Amino acid sequence: MSKTRSATVVKTQEKGRFSAIFASIVIPVAFVIALLVFLFVMGAPSNFENNDPAGHPKPGNFLGIIYKGGPIVPLLITAFLTTLIFSIERFITLTSAKGKGSIADFVRRIKAYLNENNIDAAIAECDKQKGSVANVVKAGLLEYREMVANNDLAKDQKLLSIQKSIEEATALEMPTLERNLPIISTIASVGTLIALLGTVIGMIKAFNALAVAGTPDPVALSTGISEALINTALGIGTSAISIIAYNYFTSRIDGMSYNIEEAGYSMTQTFASQYR
């Protein structure tokens, strides 16, 4: 493996380690923030009638209304914050992986240089573009250049070596692009289930208030119904945002994968047509 390719591998591995550390910190920090917001911001006495958090929220006080969602609310806020943080992190990562300028234009320039048999210019174009797609293409081009100068291997072996180089570089870059997406996908499913748990708990409280002999406690009844509906709304909203974010990022990654495959196919076809 050349020094340039080794440096690229090391850099990719460092990015992967940073992403792993980042992911292990985000969820606990998000939970602590959610709990503090729930207790001291939403649960502030000023949000409630008679400054009593056990009573009704002041009319139109949104924070007090959410506080009445009960102990499941911090979990839903944690899920929302986690989705938001990872979405921002993935957006920054994928924007960096895209490199400078349009990927489609970059691939077209690489194909044009290959048709002109100008490998050095194609490699320089990769250095100019930067990003994960350019790293993969550059790895293939470096192997391409080595195979052009190699007189010992058969043509099929050279083509296989180029393909293998592209596949290895792709295998290094793709995990970095896809990292943390499973967490967003999980929240999309689990968020609704957590909300359902809060809904069930709220309805249990509401029915307990109705089951009391004599006149039902209106405060307990309304609190139970509020808890059920608030958790449902927060869970559906969090899951919807997670699904949209997950689909958006996976579509961007699929687009990058297609461009890598297109560039790799052009390399092998050009090599097969120009060299024996």
Secondary structure as GFF3:
##gff-version 3
##sequence-region A 1 276
A	DSSP	alpha_helix	3	36	.	.	.	ID=ss1
A	DSSP	pi_helix	37	42	.	.	.	ID=ss2
A	DSSP	three_ten_helix	45	47	.	.	.	ID=ss3
A	DSSP	three_ten_helix	49	51	.	.	.	ID=ss4
A	DSSP	alpha_helix	62	67	.	.	.	ID=ss5
A	DSSP	alpha_helix	73	98	.	.	.	ID=ss6
A	DSSP	alpha_helix	103	115	.	.	.	ID=ss7
A	DSSP	alpha_helix	119	129	.	.	.	ID=ss8
A	DSSP	alpha_helix	131	149	.	.	.	ID=ss9
A	DSSP	alpha_helix	155	178	.	.	.	ID=ss10
A	DSSP	alpha_helix	181	211	.	.	.	ID=ss11
A	DSSP	alpha_helix	218	274	.	.	.	ID=ss12
###
